[in-house]
Amino acid sequence: MKRFYRQVATIEAEGGVAVELDGRPVRTPARAQLVLPNAALAEAVAGEWRAQGEEIVPTTMPFTRLANTAIDRVAPRREAVIDEIAAYGGTDLVCYRAAAPAELAALQAAAWQPLIDWLAARHGARLEVVAGVTHRAQPGDAHGALRGTVAAYADMELAALHSATTAAGSLVIALALAERHIDAAAALAAALIDEAFQAERWGEDEEAAARRAELAADLAAAADFMALCGG
C-alpha cells in the first residue's frame, strides 16, 4: 500500500490517546479507532507511521499490529484469550526436559529451573518437571494461579503476552519477560535452547536462522510494548 498521508499526530481521545493521519483517526482492520492507553505508547505507534516511506510495510509496525490485535481480537473475547494463554502452562516448554543427551538436559535445567522457581515464588504456581515428552497434567492449583496472573493484565498487555507466549512456546518465559525478570535476549535464549544445542553440533541452516530472527523480533516487540503499556 502506498503512503497516503503526510502528517502523523497524537491527540487526547476517549479512553486514552489516539493516533491521527492528516487529522483523521487511524482505524484498526475492524474499523475501530486506534486508541492507546497512554501517551508513551501512542507516540511509539505514531513513530511507526512516521517512519514509513513511499510504501507502507506492515511488518515494520509491530506496535501497531499488537494494538490492533488488542482492540479487534482481545477485547471482544477477553476471557477466551485468557484461557488460551493460561493453557500454555499445562504443556509449557520449560517443564519438558530431554532424557538425553546429558549435556542438553543440563543446559535446560540451568536455564529453565530458575524460571520455574521464580514463577512459584512470584505467583504461587509450582509447575512439575518431566523427563521426556510424555504429557503430565499440572496441578490444578498451579493452573488456577496462572490463570489469575494472566487475567490481571489489561487488553493491550494481553495482546503482547499472547504474542510472546506463542512465540516462545512458554507462558513461563513470557511472564518473566513481561515482568522484566528477564530481557528479550534471555527469553530468546531460553526458548531456543534445543535449537542452539543442535546448531552448535551440526550448524544452522537458513530456515533456522530466519526463524531465530523472527522470534527475536517478536519477543523484543512484545517486551517493549508491555513496558510502554505501563506508561
C-alpha positions as MATLAB code, in Angstrom:
seq = 'MKRFYRQVATIEAEGGVAVELDGRPVRTPARAQLVLPNAALAEAVAGEWRAQGEEIVPTTMPFTRLANTAIDRVAPRREAVIDEIAAYGGTDLVCYRAAAPAELAALQAAAWQPLIDWLAARHGARLEVVAGVTHRAQPGDAHGALRGTVAAYADMELAALHSATTAAGSLVIALALAERHIDAAAALAAALIDEAFQAERWGEDEEAAARRAELAADLAAAADFMALCGG';
ca = [
       0.000    0.000    0.000;
       1.303    3.426   -0.920;
       1.682    6.013    1.806;
      -1.386    8.252    1.658;
      -0.660   10.765    4.429;
       1.847   13.468    5.283;
       1.408   14.294    8.967;
       1.146   11.964   11.960;
      -0.037   13.261   15.331;
      -1.368   12.036   18.656;
      -4.421   13.520   20.324;
      -6.342   13.018   23.537;
      -9.357   10.761   22.970;
     -11.969    8.917   24.965;
     -10.179    6.083   26.727;
      -6.651    7.306   26.094;
      -4.570    8.796   23.296;
      -5.363    8.333   19.598;
      -3.130    8.465   16.528;
      -4.168   10.625   13.572;
      -3.004   10.785    9.956;
      -3.554   14.217    8.404;
      -6.137   14.928   11.093;
      -8.057   11.705   10.575;
      -8.058    8.886   13.139;
      -6.149    5.700   12.436;
      -8.535    2.758   12.455;
      -7.971   -0.921   13.093;
      -8.754   -3.569   10.459;
     -12.188   -3.911   12.113;
     -12.665   -0.129   11.743;
     -12.399    0.736   15.435;
     -10.497    3.881   16.352;
      -6.907    3.140   17.346;
      -6.729    4.453   20.914;
      -3.758    3.696   23.139;
      -3.807    3.751   26.957;
      -1.115    6.403   27.373;
       0.923    8.999   25.517;
       4.148    6.968   25.510;
       2.596    4.028   23.686;
       0.672    6.324   21.340;
       3.897    8.100   20.396;
       5.602    4.775   19.756;
       2.782    3.736   17.416;
       2.819    7.164   15.755;
       6.560    6.771   15.250;
       5.975    3.624   13.221;
       3.624    5.536   10.901;
       6.080    8.429   10.586;
       8.880    6.039    9.684;
       7.091    4.627    6.633;
       8.466    5.537    3.235;
       6.585    5.689   -0.037;
       5.163    2.249    0.702;
       3.549    1.201    3.982;
       5.190   -2.032    5.178;
       3.088   -3.623    7.961;
       5.911   -5.935    9.052;
       7.855   -2.873   10.218;
       4.985   -1.801   12.511;
       4.837   -4.357   15.360;
       3.361   -1.925   17.903;
       0.521   -1.039   15.543;
      -0.120   -4.724   14.941;
      -0.242   -5.513   18.656;
      -2.545   -2.561   19.354;
      -4.865   -3.627   16.535;
      -4.923   -7.153   17.935;
      -5.775   -5.890   21.412;
      -8.706   -3.822   20.152;
     -10.111   -6.138   17.483;
      -9.371   -9.605   18.860;
      -8.595   -9.457   22.583;
     -11.198   -7.038   23.918;
     -14.232   -8.761   22.298;
     -13.215  -12.201   23.595;
     -11.108  -11.408   26.610;
     -11.986  -14.485   28.714;
     -11.268  -16.857   25.825;
      -7.893  -15.209   25.218;
      -7.019  -15.515   28.900;
      -7.876  -19.215   28.729;
      -5.748  -19.661   25.586;
      -2.714  -18.068   27.212;
      -3.127  -19.849   30.544;
      -3.444  -23.201   28.766;
       0.213  -22.973   27.735;
       1.093  -23.604   31.371;
      -0.273  -27.118   31.014;
       2.311  -28.079   28.387;
       4.935  -25.431   28.956;
       8.246  -25.802   27.155;
      10.289  -25.333   30.336;
       8.626  -28.312   32.031;
       9.760  -30.913   29.496;
      13.428  -31.830   29.754;
      15.489  -34.030   27.473;
      16.137  -37.532   28.752;
      19.375  -37.499   26.728;
      21.967  -36.325   25.975;
      23.008  -35.285   29.446;
      24.632  -32.082   28.160;
      21.320  -30.817   26.752;
      19.419  -31.795   29.891;
      21.932  -29.827   31.957;
      21.567  -26.749   29.754;
      17.794  -26.928   30.018;
      17.887  -27.278   33.777;
      20.281  -24.355   34.165;
      18.124  -22.038   32.076;
      14.627  -23.242   32.894;
      14.630  -24.290   36.545;
      15.322  -20.747   37.818;
      12.300  -19.574   35.813;
      10.096  -22.283   37.319;
      11.326  -21.357   40.789;
      10.689  -17.659   40.096;
       7.151  -18.404   38.937;
       6.402  -20.385   42.092;
       7.769  -17.677   44.366;
       6.221  -14.770   42.460;
       2.816  -16.179   41.561;
       2.323  -19.308   43.652;
       2.266  -21.589   40.603;
       4.569  -24.566   41.116;
       4.871  -26.489   37.845;
       6.144  -30.056   37.730;
       9.055  -31.086   35.524;
       9.008  -34.131   33.247;
      11.884  -36.040   31.608;
      10.873  -36.774   28.035;
       7.831  -35.655   26.054;
       5.055  -37.690   27.680;
       2.363  -35.280   28.826;
       1.795  -34.841   32.533;
      -1.104  -32.768   33.809;
      -0.046  -29.892   36.016;
      -1.623  -29.421   39.472;
      -4.989  -27.679   39.393;
      -3.889  -25.027   41.857;
      -0.957  -24.138   39.606;
      -3.276  -23.656   36.636;
      -5.606  -21.528   38.746;
      -2.722  -19.341   39.875;
      -1.501  -18.931   36.299;
      -4.936  -18.011   35.008;
      -5.333  -15.447   37.765;
      -1.969  -13.954   36.879;
      -2.852  -13.697   33.194;
      -6.309  -12.274   33.936;
      -4.740   -9.342   35.784;
      -3.308   -7.963   32.533;
      -5.164   -5.276   30.604;
      -6.191   -5.898   26.988;
      -3.163   -4.220   25.413;
      -0.768   -6.163   27.605;
      -2.671   -9.391   26.944;
      -2.117   -8.989   23.208;
       1.637   -8.707   23.753;
       1.689  -11.500   26.349;
      -0.135  -13.766   23.899;
       2.401  -12.916   21.189;
       5.348  -13.641   23.488;
       3.799  -16.865   24.774;
       3.110  -18.304   21.336;
       6.500  -17.195   20.023;
       8.408  -18.790   22.895;
       6.073  -21.757   23.333;
       6.156  -20.937   27.026;
       3.939  -18.921   29.331;
       6.666  -19.076   31.978;
       9.182  -17.376   29.684;
       6.576  -14.846   28.537;
       5.585  -13.879   32.086;
       9.219  -13.499   33.119;
       9.689  -11.236   30.099;
       6.520   -9.246   30.817;
       7.564   -8.610   34.404;
      11.134   -7.732   33.389;
      12.602  -10.643   35.306;
      14.469  -11.425   32.079;
      15.100   -9.374   28.950;
      14.262  -10.269   25.351;
      17.713  -11.731   24.684;
      17.421  -14.059   27.674;
      13.890  -15.020   26.645;
      15.142  -15.884   23.162;
      17.982  -17.981   24.547;
      15.614  -19.857   26.870;
      13.132  -20.532   24.088;
      15.762  -21.847   21.671;
      17.984  -23.974   23.884;
      17.301  -27.141   21.903;
      17.874  -25.430   18.543;
      21.076  -23.767   19.739;
      22.375  -27.092   21.049;
      21.798  -28.727   17.663;
      23.222  -25.752   15.747;
      26.488  -25.963   17.700;
      26.940  -29.518   16.515;
      25.518  -29.504   13.015;
      25.386  -25.851   12.028;
      22.382  -23.613   11.456;
      20.592  -23.578    8.096;
      18.913  -20.544    6.549;
      15.445  -21.580    7.666;
      16.535  -21.919   11.288;
      18.354  -18.583   11.165;
      15.264  -16.895    9.745;
      13.112  -18.412   12.481;
      15.542  -17.206   15.141;
      15.469  -13.678   13.724;
      11.675  -13.649   13.566;
      11.368  -14.943   17.115;
      13.878  -12.378   18.369;
      11.889   -9.570   16.752;
       8.582  -10.838   18.156;
       9.928  -11.141   21.698;
      11.632   -7.742   21.601;
       8.488   -6.052   20.284;
       6.316   -7.723   22.905;
       8.681   -6.734   25.705;
       8.893   -3.111   24.583;
       5.137   -2.911   24.020;
       4.358   -4.223   27.507;
       6.868   -1.846   29.054;
       5.197    1.088   27.291;
       1.772   -0.078   28.442;
       2.940    0.753   31.932;
       3.495    4.362   30.894;
];
